[in-house]
Amino acid sequence: MTETHGKVQMSYDKPEKPLEKLTRKSQDAPFVPLGILGTVGAIFYGAWAYKRRDPGMSTSRYIMRLRVVAQSVIVGAMIVGAVATSRSVTSGKEKKKTTE
């Protein structure tokens, strides 16, 4: 049994392997793997920086500073996503006008 939803063909006969699923989802949303890699990198950097922080800095000050940086990255990612989405929608409308 096979169903087609947009560009994705779903088959219920055999289960999808994890690598196949990651490849399919990466093609649908290319920023997701970048986000995963960025998150993993940020976790390792945070652990490394915490280990090497200034001995005079309290843990609560360090965590507050890290929270502010993390929130700034999230806001930046949302802005980049909004700009990319608006450009793709705009380019899609222009292509539609030229084909008519």
Helices and strands as residue ranges (DSSP letters): E 2-5, E 8-11, H 18-28, H 31-51, H 59-99
